[in-house]
Amino acid sequence: MAAAPAPLPVASSAFYTLDAFWTAAGVAVAVIVGCGAIWAAFRAAHPRRRLNYSVAHAPLVDRCIGAGLEIRRNGTLLSDPYVVTVVLTNPGRRDIASNAFDRGEPFRVRLGVPGVEILGAESRPSAAQAPPARISGAELRIGPGLIGGGTTVTYRVLVDTTPSYDCRHSLIDVRVQTVSAPLPRGPNQPAPLMLP
């Protein structure tokens, strides 16, 4: 008669009390925590660059002034002038350098109507220099140029009819998003005449 197989050995205590299990678990936790710390340190040293933008417009003068007013710019009669305000903000600590503009392509704001001219550009802090901008047909083209960390750049453009907006960019490794523009001026708050 064949002998019955020997029974398998049974551990004298539950698996979670074994020293080997707890050693392996400790190593796994240490590896996970270490990887997390390395990733956090990398992100702190190399935060992703961000660019927020807003576009808004307002009539150049209050509609209540009357129909007899004529506005000319460099001899050209303007029938329905508006001022478009474009604001670019780098809220992060890292600069957006000129080489972040892929192939030197500018940040484009399509206005839907031809621009008459750029009325001005300003930066905050005031020591920062606004990237160069130009009008090309119905587009405002900004850059390439440095937008420093914590810098806000504002451009004002004169157009001669109600504009619409469409923004395009080719920035590399920069998260670009639109933000709410300031509320438009009410009927009792006309846009100031800003022509130099």
Backbone as JSON Lines, residues from 0, in Angstrom:
{"i":0,"aa":"M","n":[0.85,-1.17,0.0],"ca":[0.0,0.0,0.0],"c":[0.9,1.24,0.0]}
{"i":1,"aa":"A","n":[0.54,2.21,-0.88],"ca":[1.35,3.43,-1.0],"c":[1.12,4.31,0.21]}
{"i":2,"aa":"A","n":[2.18,4.97,0.59],"ca":[2.09,5.86,1.75],"c":[1.38,7.15,1.35]}
{"i":3,"aa":"A","n":[0.62,7.69,2.24],"ca":[-0.09,8.95,1.99],"c":[0.93,10.09,1.95]}
{"i":4,"aa":"P","n":[0.7,11.09,1.03],"ca":[1.64,12.21,0.97],"c":[1.67,12.96,2.28]}
{"i":5,"aa":"A","n":[2.85,13.47,2.56],"ca":[3.01,14.22,3.82],"c":[2.27,15.54,3.72]}
{"i":6,"aa":"P","n":[1.62,15.97,4.79],"ca":[0.91,17.26,4.75],"c":[1.89,18.41,4.62]}
{"i":7,"aa":"L","n":[1.41,19.49,3.92],"ca":[2.24,20.68,3.74],"c":[2.49,21.34,5.09]}
{"i":8,"aa":"P","n":[3.68,21.92,5.26],"ca":[3.94,22.58,6.53],"c":[3.07,23.82,6.67]}
{"i":9,"aa":"V","n":[2.61,24.05,7.83],"ca":[1.76,25.2,8.12],"c":[2.57,26.19,8.95]}
{"i":10,"aa":"A","n":[2.48,27.48,8.51],"ca":[3.22,28.5,9.26],"c":[2.65,28.6,10.66]}
{"i":11,"aa":"S","n":[3.54,28.81,11.59],"ca":[3.1,28.84,12.97],"c":[2.37,30.15,13.31]}
{"i":12,"aa":"S","n":[2.49,31.19,12.42],"ca":[1.8,32.45,12.68],"c":[1.31,33.04,11.36]}
{"i":13,"aa":"A","n":[0.44,34.01,11.42],"ca":[-0.13,34.62,10.23],"c":[0.97,35.27,9.39]}
{"i":14,"aa":"F","n":[0.69,35.39,8.04],"ca":[1.72,35.89,7.12],"c":[2.12,37.33,7.46]}
{"i":15,"aa":"Y","n":[1.21,38.14,8.0],"ca":[1.53,39.53,8.24],"c":[2.39,39.75,9.48]}
{"i":16,"aa":"T","n":[2.69,38.68,10.19],"ca":[3.61,38.83,11.32],"c":[5.03,38.42,10.96]}
{"i":17,"aa":"L","n":[5.19,37.96,9.75],"ca":[6.52,37.53,9.34],"c":[7.43,38.73,9.1]}
{"i":18,"aa":"D","n":[8.66,38.61,9.56],"ca":[9.63,39.69,9.39],"c":[9.9,39.99,7.92]}
{"i":19,"aa":"A","n":[9.93,39.0,7.07],"ca":[10.23,39.2,5.65],"c":[9.15,40.05,4.99]}
{"i":20,"aa":"F","n":[7.89,39.81,5.32],"ca":[6.79,40.59,4.74],"c":[6.92,42.06,5.08]}
{"i":21,"aa":"W","n":[7.15,42.34,6.38],"ca":[7.22,43.73,6.8],"c":[8.47,44.41,6.27]}
{"i":22,"aa":"T","n":[9.53,43.69,6.07],"ca":[10.73,44.27,5.48],"c":[10.46,44.67,4.03]}
{"i":23,"aa":"A","n":[9.81,43.74,3.28],"ca":[9.49,44.04,1.87],"c":[8.52,45.22,1.77]}
{"i":24,"aa":"A","n":[7.52,45.26,2.64],"ca":[6.56,46.37,2.62],"c":[7.26,47.69,2.92]}
{"i":25,"aa":"G","n":[8.18,47.68,3.87],"ca":[8.91,48.9,4.2],"c":[9.75,49.4,3.04]}
{"i":26,"aa":"V","n":[10.38,48.46,2.32],"ca":[11.18,48.84,1.15],"c":[10.28,49.45,0.07]}
{"i":27,"aa":"A","n":[9.11,48.83,-0.17],"ca":[8.19,49.34,-1.19],"c":[7.71,50.75,-0.84]}
{"i":28,"aa":"V","n":[7.37,50.97,0.39],"ca":[6.91,52.3,0.81],"c":[8.04,53.32,0.67]}
{"i":29,"aa":"A","n":[9.25,52.94,1.05],"ca":[10.39,53.85,0.93],"c":[10.65,54.23,-0.52]}
{"i":30,"aa":"V","n":[10.51,53.25,-1.44],"ca":[10.71,53.53,-2.86],"c":[9.65,54.51,-3.37]}
{"i":31,"aa":"I","n":[8.38,54.28,-3.0],"ca":[7.29,55.16,-3.45],"c":[7.48,56.57,-2.91]}
{"i":32,"aa":"V","n":[7.79,56.68,-1.63],"ca":[7.99,58.0,-1.03],"c":[9.2,58.7,-1.66]}
{"i":33,"aa":"G","n":[10.26,57.95,-1.91],"ca":[11.45,58.53,-2.53],"c":[11.17,59.05,-3.93]}
{"i":34,"aa":"C","n":[10.42,58.26,-4.72],"ca":[10.07,58.71,-6.08],"c":[9.2,59.96,-6.02]}
{"i":35,"aa":"G","n":[8.26,59.99,-5.08],"ca":[7.42,61.17,-4.93],"c":[8.22,62.4,-4.55]}
{"i":36,"aa":"A","n":[9.18,62.23,-3.67],"ca":[10.01,63.36,-3.25],"c":[10.88,63.88,-4.39]}
{"i":37,"aa":"I","n":[11.41,62.95,-5.19],"ca":[12.22,63.35,-6.35],"c":[11.37,64.12,-7.34]}
{"i":38,"aa":"W","n":[10.16,63.63,-7.62],"ca":[9.26,64.3,-8.56],"c":[8.87,65.69,-8.05]}
{"i":39,"aa":"A","n":[8.56,65.79,-6.75],"ca":[8.19,67.1,-6.17],"c":[9.35,68.07,-6.26]}
{"i":40,"aa":"A","n":[10.56,67.6,-5.99],"ca":[11.73,68.48,-6.07],"c":[11.97,68.93,-7.51]}
{"i":41,"aa":"F","n":[11.77,68.01,-8.47],"ca":[11.94,68.37,-9.88],"c":[10.93,69.42,-10.3]}
{"i":42,"aa":"R","n":[9.66,69.24,-9.9],"ca":[8.62,70.19,-10.28],"c":[8.86,71.54,-9.61]}
{"i":43,"aa":"A","n":[9.38,71.52,-8.39],"ca":[9.66,72.8,-7.71],"c":[10.8,73.54,-8.4]}
{"i":44,"aa":"A","n":[11.8,72.79,-8.86],"ca":[12.94,73.4,-9.54],"c":[12.62,73.76,-10.99]}
{"i":45,"aa":"H","n":[11.67,73.05,-11.61],"ca":[11.32,73.27,-13.02],"c":[9.8,73.36,-13.17]}
{"i":46,"aa":"P","n":[9.16,74.38,-12.6],"ca":[7.71,74.47,-12.75],"c":[7.34,74.73,-14.2]}
{"i":47,"aa":"R","n":[6.21,74.19,-14.63],"ca":[5.77,74.4,-16.01],"c":[5.39,75.86,-16.19]}
{"i":48,"aa":"R","n":[5.74,76.4,-17.35],"ca":[5.44,77.79,-17.62],"c":[3.98,77.94,-18.03]}
{"i":49,"aa":"R","n":[3.4,79.09,-17.65],"ca":[1.99,79.35,-17.94],"c":[1.85,80.75,-18.52]}
{"i":50,"aa":"L","n":[0.86,80.93,-19.37],"ca":[0.53,82.24,-19.91],"c":[-0.98,82.38,-19.93]}
{"i":51,"aa":"N","n":[-1.48,83.38,-19.22],"ca":[-2.91,83.68,-19.24],"c":[-3.12,84.9,-20.14]}
{"i":52,"aa":"Y","n":[-4.24,84.92,-20.86],"ca":[-4.51,86.09,-21.69],"c":[-5.99,86.43,-21.63]}
{"i":53,"aa":"S","n":[-6.27,87.71,-21.86],"ca":[-7.65,88.17,-21.97],"c":[-7.71,89.23,-23.06]}
{"i":54,"aa":"V","n":[-8.87,89.34,-23.69],"ca":[-9.1,90.35,-24.73],"c":[-10.45,90.99,-24.46]}
{"i":55,"aa":"A","n":[-10.5,92.31,-24.52],"ca":[-11.76,93.03,-24.32],"c":[-11.73,94.27,-25.2]}
{"i":56,"aa":"H","n":[-12.9,94.87,-25.41],"ca":[-12.95,96.1,-26.19],"c":[-14.0,97.04,-25.61]}
{"i":57,"aa":"A","n":[-13.84,98.32,-25.93],"ca":[-14.78,99.35,-25.49],"c":[-14.79,100.45,-26.54]}
{"i":58,"aa":"P","n":[-15.92,101.14,-26.68],"ca":[-15.96,102.26,-27.63],"c":[-14.96,103.34,-27.22]}
{"i":59,"aa":"L","n":[-14.41,104.01,-28.2],"ca":[-13.44,105.07,-27.91],"c":[-14.1,106.24,-27.19]}
{"i":60,"aa":"V","n":[-15.34,106.53,-27.56],"ca":[-16.07,107.63,-26.92],"c":[-17.47,107.16,-26.56]}
{"i":61,"aa":"D","n":[-18.09,107.85,-25.63],"ca":[-19.44,107.53,-25.2],"c":[-20.42,107.77,-26.34]}
{"i":62,"aa":"R","n":[-21.36,106.84,-26.52],"ca":[-22.36,106.96,-27.59],"c":[-23.27,108.17,-27.39]}
{"i":63,"aa":"C","n":[-23.36,108.67,-26.16],"ca":[-24.29,109.78,-25.86],"c":[-23.74,111.13,-26.32]}
{"i":64,"aa":"I","n":[-22.53,111.19,-26.79],"ca":[-21.94,112.47,-27.16],"c":[-22.69,113.11,-28.32]}
{"i":65,"aa":"G","n":[-23.15,112.29,-29.26],"ca":[-23.93,112.84,-30.37],"c":[-23.35,112.46,-31.71]}
{"i":66,"aa":"A","n":[-24.21,112.59,-32.73],"ca":[-23.83,112.15,-34.07],"c":[-22.96,113.16,-34.78]}
{"i":67,"aa":"G","n":[-22.86,114.38,-34.29],"ca":[-22.1,115.4,-35.0],"c":[-20.6,115.31,-34.79]}
{"i":68,"aa":"L","n":[-20.14,114.45,-33.89],"ca":[-18.71,114.35,-33.6],"c":[-17.99,113.55,-34.68]}
{"i":69,"aa":"E","n":[-16.87,114.07,-35.15],"ca":[-16.03,113.34,-36.1],"c":[-14.7,113.04,-35.43]}
{"i":70,"aa":"I","n":[-14.22,111.82,-35.62],"ca":[-12.92,111.42,-35.07],"c":[-12.03,111.02,-36.24]}
{"i":71,"aa":"R","n":[-10.88,111.65,-36.3],"ca":[-9.91,111.33,-37.35],"c":[-8.6,110.9,-36.69]}
{"i":72,"aa":"R","n":[-7.93,109.99,-37.34],"ca":[-6.61,109.55,-36.89],"c":[-5.67,109.63,-38.08]}
{"i":73,"aa":"N","n":[-4.66,110.48,-37.97],"ca":[-3.71,110.71,-39.07],"c":[-4.44,111.05,-40.36]}
{"i":74,"aa":"G","n":[-5.49,111.87,-40.24],"ca":[-6.23,112.32,-41.4],"c":[-7.33,111.38,-41.87]}
{"i":75,"aa":"T","n":[-7.4,110.18,-41.3],"ca":[-8.42,109.21,-41.71],"c":[-9.63,109.31,-40.79]}
{"i":76,"aa":"L","n":[-10.81,109.45,-41.39],"ca":[-12.05,109.52,-40.62],"c":[-12.4,108.14,-40.07]}
{"i":77,"aa":"L","n":[-12.64,108.06,-38.77],"ca":[-13.04,106.81,-38.14],"c":[-14.54,106.84,-37.91]}
{"i":78,"aa":"S","n":[-15.24,105.82,-38.4],"ca":[-16.7,105.83,-38.32],"c":[-17.23,105.26,-37.0]}
{"i":79,"aa":"D","n":[-16.57,104.24,-36.45],"ca":[-17.05,103.58,-35.23],"c":[-15.85,103.04,-34.45]}
{"i":80,"aa":"P","n":[-15.03,103.91,-33.87],"ca":[-13.76,103.45,-33.28],"c":[-13.93,102.74,-31.95]}
{"i":81,"aa":"Y","n":[-13.14,101.7,-31.79],"ca":[-13.07,100.94,-30.55],"c":[-11.62,100.8,-30.14]}
{"i":82,"aa":"V","n":[-11.41,100.62,-28.83],"ca":[-10.08,100.29,-28.32],"c":[-10.12,98.85,-27.81]}
{"i":83,"aa":"V","n":[-9.27,98.02,-28.38],"ca":[-9.14,96.63,-27.96],"c":[-7.98,96.53,-26.98]}
{"i":84,"aa":"T","n":[-8.22,95.89,-25.84],"ca":[-7.19,95.71,-24.82],"c":[-6.83,94.23,-24.73]}
{"i":85,"aa":"V","n":[-5.56,93.92,-24.96],"ca":[-5.05,92.55,-24.88],"c":[-4.09,92.49,-23.71]}
{"i":86,"aa":"V","n":[-4.34,91.56,-22.78],"ca":[-3.51,91.43,-21.59],"c":[-2.9,90.03,-21.56]}
{"i":87,"aa":"L","n":[-1.58,89.96,-21.46],"ca":[-0.85,88.7,-21.31],"c":[-0.2,88.7,-19.93]}
{"i":88,"aa":"T","n":[-0.39,87.6,-19.18],"ca":[0.17,87.49,-17.83],"c":[0.91,86.18,-17.68]}
{"i":89,"aa":"N","n":[2.14,86.27,-17.18],"ca":[2.9,85.08,-16.81],"c":[2.81,84.96,-15.29]}
{"i":90,"aa":"P","n":[1.89,84.11,-14.77],"ca":[1.71,84.07,-13.31],"c":[2.76,83.23,-12.58]}
{"i":91,"aa":"G","n":[3.59,82.51,-13.32],"ca":[4.57,81.62,-12.69],"c":[5.87,82.32,-12.36]}
{"i":92,"aa":"R","n":[6.81,81.53,-11.83],"ca":[8.13,82.05,-11.48],"c":[9.1,82.0,-12.65]}
{"i":93,"aa":"R","n":[8.85,81.1,-13.58],"ca":[9.78,80.94,-14.7],"c":[9.47,81.91,-15.82]}
{"i":94,"aa":"D","n":[10.52,82.44,-16.44],"ca":[10.36,83.3,-17.6],"c":[9.88,82.5,-18.81]}
{"i":95,"aa":"I","n":[9.12,83.15,-19.67],"ca":[8.82,82.61,-21.0],"c":[9.78,83.32,-21.94]}
{"i":96,"aa":"A","n":[10.79,82.59,-22.38],"ca":[11.87,83.19,-23.16],"c":[11.46,83.33,-24.63]}
{"i":97,"aa":"S","n":[12.23,84.11,-25.36],"ca":[11.95,84.31,-26.79],"c":[11.97,83.01,-27.56]}
{"i":98,"aa":"N","n":[12.85,82.07,-27.14],"ca":[12.94,80.81,-27.89],"c":[11.77,79.87,-27.61]}
{"i":99,"aa":"A","n":[10.85,80.26,-26.71],"ca":[9.64,79.45,-26.51],"c":[8.64,79.66,-27.64]}
{"i":100,"aa":"F","n":[8.85,80.7,-28.45],"ca":[8.0,80.94,-29.62],"c":[8.53,80.07,-30.76]}
{"i":101,"aa":"D","n":[7.86,78.96,-31.05],"ca":[8.33,78.0,-32.04],"c":[8.52,78.67,-33.4]}
{"i":102,"aa":"R","n":[9.72,78.49,-33.98],"ca":[10.09,79.04,-35.27],"c":[9.91,80.57,-35.32]}
{"i":103,"aa":"G","n":[9.94,81.2,-34.13],"ca":[9.8,82.65,-34.1],"c":[8.4,83.15,-34.4]}
{"i":104,"aa":"E","n":[7.4,82.26,-34.35],"ca":[6.03,82.66,-34.65],"c":[5.45,83.47,-33.49]}
{"i":105,"aa":"P","n":[4.79,84.59,-33.77],"ca":[4.26,85.42,-32.7],"c":[2.97,84.87,-32.1]}
{"i":106,"aa":"F","n":[2.59,85.41,-30.97],"ca":[1.26,85.19,-30.4],"c":[0.31,86.06,-31.22]}
{"i":107,"aa":"R","n":[-0.72,85.45,-31.82],"ca":[-1.59,86.19,-32.74],"c":[-2.97,86.39,-32.15]}
{"i":108,"aa":"V","n":[-3.45,87.62,-32.24],"ca":[-4.82,87.94,-31.84],"c":[-5.53,88.41,-33.1]}
{"i":109,"aa":"R","n":[-6.42,87.57,-33.62],"ca":[-7.2,87.95,-34.79],"c":[-8.38,88.8,-34.32]}
{"i":110,"aa":"L","n":[-8.45,90.0,-34.85],"ca":[-9.43,90.97,-34.38],"c":[-10.73,90.94,-35.18]}
{"i":111,"aa":"G","n":[-10.7,90.32,-36.34],"ca":[-11.89,90.27,-37.17],"c":[-12.09,91.53,-38.0]}
{"i":112,"aa":"V","n":[-11.36,92.59,-37.68],"ca":[-11.42,93.84,-38.43],"c":[-10.0,94.39,-38.51]}
{"i":113,"aa":"P","n":[-9.7,95.17,-39.54],"ca":[-8.34,95.71,-39.62],"c":[-8.03,96.64,-38.46]}
{"i":114,"aa":"G","n":[-6.83,96.51,-37.93],"ca":[-6.39,97.4,-36.88],"c":[-5.89,98.7,-37.48]}
{"i":115,"aa":"V","n":[-6.2,99.81,-36.81],"ca":[-5.73,101.11,-37.29],"c":[-4.3,101.33,-36.81]}
{"i":116,"aa":"E","n":[-4.07,101.12,-35.5],"ca":[-2.71,101.22,-34.97],"c":[-2.68,100.75,-33.52]}
{"i":117,"aa":"I","n":[-1.47,100.5,-33.04],"ca":[-1.25,100.16,-31.64],"c":[-1.1,101.48,-30.89]}
{"i":118,"aa":"L","n":[-1.98,101.69,-29.91],"ca":[-1.95,102.94,-29.14],"c":[-0.88,102.92,-28.07]}
{"i":119,"aa":"G","n":[-0.54,101.73,-27.57],"ca":[0.49,101.68,-26.54],"c":[0.64,100.28,-25.98]}
{"i":120,"aa":"A","n":[1.74,100.09,-25.27],"ca":[2.02,98.84,-24.57],"c":[2.66,99.19,-23.24]}
{"i":121,"aa":"E","n":[2.26,98.47,-22.21],"ca":[2.84,98.72,-20.89],"c":[3.03,97.41,-20.16]}
{"i":122,"aa":"S","n":[3.96,97.4,-19.22],"ca":[4.29,96.19,-18.46],"c":[4.21,96.48,-16.98]}
{"i":123,"aa":"R","n":[3.87,95.45,-16.22],"ca":[3.97,95.46,-14.77],"c":[4.75,94.22,-14.37]}
{"i":124,"aa":"P","n":[5.83,94.32,-13.63],"ca":[6.42,95.56,-13.11],"c":[6.94,96.45,-14.23]}
{"i":125,"aa":"S","n":[7.07,97.72,-13.94],"ca":[7.4,98.7,-14.98],"c":[8.81,98.49,-15.53]}
{"i":126,"aa":"A","n":[9.67,97.79,-14.79],"ca":[11.03,97.55,-15.28],"c":[11.06,96.53,-16.41]}
{"i":127,"aa":"A","n":[10.01,95.72,-16.52],"ca":[9.95,94.72,-17.58],"c":[9.66,95.4,-18.91]}
{"i":128,"aa":"Q","n":[10.18,94.81,-19.97],"ca":[9.95,95.35,-21.31],"c":[8.92,94.5,-22.02]}
{"i":129,"aa":"A","n":[7.92,95.14,-22.62],"ca":[6.88,94.41,-23.35],"c":[7.46,93.83,-24.62]}
{"i":130,"aa":"P","n":[7.13,92.57,-24.96],"ca":[7.57,92.03,-26.24],"c":[7.09,92.91,-27.39]}
{"i":131,"aa":"P","n":[7.84,92.97,-28.48],"ca":[7.42,93.82,-29.59],"c":[6.09,93.34,-30.17]}
{"i":132,"aa":"A","n":[5.31,94.28,-30.66],"ca":[4.01,93.96,-31.26],"c":[3.83,94.79,-32.52]}
{"i":133,"aa":"R","n":[3.04,94.25,-33.45],"ca":[2.76,94.97,-34.68],"c":[1.38,94.57,-35.2]}
{"i":134,"aa":"I","n":[0.82,95.42,-36.03],"ca":[-0.45,95.14,-36.69],"c":[-0.14,94.57,-38.07]}
{"i":135,"aa":"S","n":[-0.8,93.48,-38.41],"ca":[-0.69,92.92,-39.75],"c":[-2.11,92.61,-40.23]}
{"i":136,"aa":"G","n":[-2.67,93.52,-41.02],"ca":[-4.04,93.34,-41.48],"c":[-5.0,93.39,-40.31]}
{"i":137,"aa":"A","n":[-5.69,92.26,-40.07],"ca":[-6.67,92.17,-38.98],"c":[-6.09,91.44,-37.77]}
{"i":138,"aa":"E","n":[-4.76,91.36,-37.67],"ca":[-4.12,90.64,-36.56],"c":[-3.22,91.56,-35.77]}
{"i":139,"aa":"L","n":[-3.21,91.35,-34.46],"ca":[-2.17,91.89,-33.59],"c":[-1.19,90.76,-33.37]}
{"i":140,"aa":"R","n":[0.07,90.97,-33.71],"ca":[1.11,89.94,-33.57],"c":[2.08,90.38,-32.48]}
{"i":141,"aa":"I","n":[2.18,89.54,-31.45],"ca":[3.0,89.86,-30.28],"c":[4.18,88.9,-30.2]}
{"i":142,"aa":"G","n":[5.38,89.45,-30.08],"ca":[6.56,88.62,-29.93],"c":[7.16,88.22,-31.26]}
{"i":143,"aa":"P","n":[8.18,87.35,-31.16],"ca":[8.72,86.75,-29.94],"c":[9.4,87.78,-29.04]}
{"i":144,"aa":"G","n":[9.4,87.46,-27.76],"ca":[10.02,88.32,-26.77],"c":[9.86,87.72,-25.39]}
{"i":145,"aa":"L","n":[10.69,88.17,-24.48],"ca":[10.68,87.67,-23.11],"c":[9.45,88.17,-22.36]}
{"i":146,"aa":"I","n":[8.76,87.23,-21.69],"ca":[7.69,87.57,-20.75],"c":[8.13,87.0,-19.41]}
{"i":147,"aa":"G","n":[8.65,87.85,-18.56],"ca":[9.24,87.4,-17.31],"c":[8.22,86.83,-16.35]}
{"i":148,"aa":"G","n":[8.71,86.02,-15.41],"ca":[7.85,85.48,-14.37],"c":[7.2,86.59,-13.57]}
{"i":149,"aa":"G","n":[5.9,86.48,-13.34],"ca":[5.17,87.49,-12.59],"c":[4.9,88.77,-13.36]}
{"i":150,"aa":"T","n":[5.08,88.76,-14.68],"ca":[4.92,89.96,-15.49],"c":[3.56,89.98,-16.18]}
{"i":151,"aa":"T","n":[2.95,91.15,-16.24],"ca":[1.71,91.37,-17.0],"c":[1.99,92.43,-18.05]}
{"i":152,"aa":"V","n":[1.63,92.12,-19.29],"ca":[1.84,93.03,-20.41],"c":[0.48,93.38,-21.0]}
{"i":153,"aa":"T","n":[0.24,94.67,-21.24],"ca":[-1.04,95.14,-21.78],"c":[-0.8,95.91,-23.07]}
{"i":154,"aa":"Y","n":[-1.55,95.56,-24.11],"ca":[-1.5,96.25,-25.39],"c":[-2.87,96.84,-25.67]}
{"i":155,"aa":"R","n":[-2.89,98.06,-26.24],"ca":[-4.15,98.69,-26.65],"c":[-4.08,98.99,-28.14]}
{"i":156,"aa":"V","n":[-5.13,98.56,-28.84],"ca":[-5.17,98.67,-30.29],"c":[-6.43,99.42,-30.7]}
{"i":157,"aa":"L","n":[-6.28,100.36,-31.63],"ca":[-7.4,101.1,-32.17],"c":[-7.92,100.39,-33.42]}
{"i":158,"aa":"V","n":[-9.22,100.12,-33.45],"ca":[-9.87,99.55,-34.63],"c":[-11.07,100.43,-34.98]}
{"i":159,"aa":"D","n":[-11.63,100.25,-36.19],"ca":[-12.67,101.16,-36.65],"c":[-14.02,100.48,-36.84]}
{"i":160,"aa":"T","n":[-14.27,99.41,-36.14],"ca":[-15.6,98.81,-36.08],"c":[-15.57,97.77,-34.97]}
{"i":161,"aa":"T","n":[-16.72,97.22,-34.6],"ca":[-16.78,96.28,-33.49],"c":[-15.93,95.05,-33.81]}
{"i":162,"aa":"P","n":[-14.95,94.71,-32.96],"ca":[-14.07,93.58,-33.25],"c":[-14.62,92.26,-32.72]}
{"i":163,"aa":"S","n":[-14.02,91.18,-33.18],"ca":[-14.21,89.85,-32.6],"c":[-12.82,89.3,-32.32]}
{"i":164,"aa":"Y","n":[-12.73,88.2,-31.57],"ca":[-11.41,87.73,-31.14],"c":[-11.21,86.26,-31.46]}
{"i":165,"aa":"D","n":[-9.98,85.96,-31.82],"ca":[-9.55,84.58,-31.99],"c":[-8.04,84.57,-31.79]}
{"i":166,"aa":"C","n":[-7.56,83.84,-30.81],"ca":[-6.12,83.85,-30.5],"c":[-5.46,82.55,-30.94]}
{"i":167,"aa":"R","n":[-4.26,82.67,-31.45],"ca":[-3.46,81.52,-31.9],"c":[-2.04,81.7,-31.37]}
{"i":168,"aa":"H","n":[-1.38,80.56,-31.08],"ca":[0.01,80.64,-30.62],"c":[0.74,79.35,-30.98]}
{"i":169,"aa":"S","n":[2.06,79.43,-30.91],"ca":[2.9,78.24,-31.14],"c":[3.94,78.14,-30.02]}
{"i":170,"aa":"L","n":[3.55,78.52,-28.82],"ca":[4.49,78.48,-27.69],"c":[4.8,77.04,-27.3]}
{"i":171,"aa":"I","n":[6.05,76.78,-26.97],"ca":[6.53,75.45,-26.63],"c":[6.59,75.29,-25.12]}
{"i":172,"aa":"D","n":[6.03,74.21,-24.6],"ca":[6.07,73.9,-23.17],"c":[5.52,75.04,-22.32]}
{"i":173,"aa":"V","n":[4.46,75.66,-22.8],"ca":[3.79,76.73,-22.06],"c":[2.29,76.42,-22.09]}
{"i":174,"aa":"R","n":[1.67,76.36,-20.92],"ca":[0.22,76.15,-20.86],"c":[-0.45,77.51,-21.03]}
{"i":175,"aa":"V","n":[-1.19,77.67,-22.13],"ca":[-1.83,78.94,-22.47],"c":[-3.33,78.79,-22.22]}
{"i":176,"aa":"Q","n":[-3.89,79.74,-21.48],"ca":[-5.33,79.68,-21.25],"c":[-5.91,81.09,-21.18]}
{"i":177,"aa":"T","n":[-7.18,81.19,-21.59],"ca":[-7.87,82.46,-21.53],"c":[-8.45,82.67,-20.14]}
{"i":178,"aa":"V","n":[-8.49,83.9,-19.72],"ca":[-9.09,84.27,-18.43],"c":[-10.11,85.36,-18.7]}
{"i":179,"aa":"S","n":[-10.97,85.58,-17.74],"ca":[-12.02,86.59,-17.91],"c":[-11.41,87.98,-17.99]}
{"i":180,"aa":"A","n":[-11.89,88.73,-18.96],"ca":[-11.47,90.12,-19.08],"c":[-12.24,90.97,-18.09]}
{"i":181,"aa":"P","n":[-11.74,92.15,-17.75],"ca":[-12.51,93.04,-16.88],"c":[-13.87,93.34,-17.49]}
{"i":182,"aa":"L","n":[-14.85,93.63,-16.63],"ca":[-16.18,93.95,-17.12],"c":[-16.14,95.17,-18.03]}
{"i":183,"aa":"P","n":[-16.93,95.15,-19.14],"ca":[-16.94,96.32,-20.02],"c":[-17.48,97.54,-19.3]}
{"i":184,"aa":"R","n":[-17.09,98.69,-19.78],"ca":[-17.53,99.93,-19.17],"c":[-19.02,100.12,-19.37]}
{"i":185,"aa":"G","n":[-19.66,100.67,-18.37],"ca":[-21.09,100.93,-18.47],"c":[-21.34,102.19,-19.27]}
{"i":186,"aa":"P","n":[-22.62,102.51,-19.54],"ca":[-22.94,103.7,-20.34],"c":[-22.51,105.0,-19.68]}
{"i":187,"aa":"N","n":[-22.38,105.0,-18.37],"ca":[-21.95,106.21,-17.67],"c":[-20.46,106.27,-17.43]}
{"i":188,"aa":"Q","n":[-19.72,105.27,-17.99],"ca":[-18.27,105.22,-17.83],"c":[-17.63,105.11,-19.21]}
{"i":189,"aa":"P","n":[-17.61,106.18,-19.99],"ca":[-17.06,106.08,-21.34],"c":[-15.57,105.8,-21.32]}
{"i":190,"aa":"A","n":[-15.13,105.11,-22.35],"ca":[-13.69,104.86,-22.47],"c":[-12.98,106.18,-22.69]}
{"i":191,"aa":"P","n":[-11.87,106.38,-22.04],"ca":[-11.18,107.66,-22.2],"c":[-10.57,107.79,-23.59]}
{"i":192,"aa":"L","n":[-10.48,109.02,-24.05],"ca":[-9.74,109.27,-25.28],"c":[-8.26,109.09,-24.98]}
{"i":193,"aa":"M","n":[-7.64,108.07,-25.6],"ca":[-6.26,107.75,-25.26],"c":[-5.32,108.03,-26.42]}
{"i":194,"aa":"L","n":[-5.79,108.69,-27.43],"ca":[-4.92,108.93,-28.57],"c":[-3.85,109.95,-28.19]}
{"i":195,"aa":"P","n":[-2.59,109.65,-28.45],"ca":[-1.53,110.6,-28.1],"c":[-1.56,111.83,-29.0]}
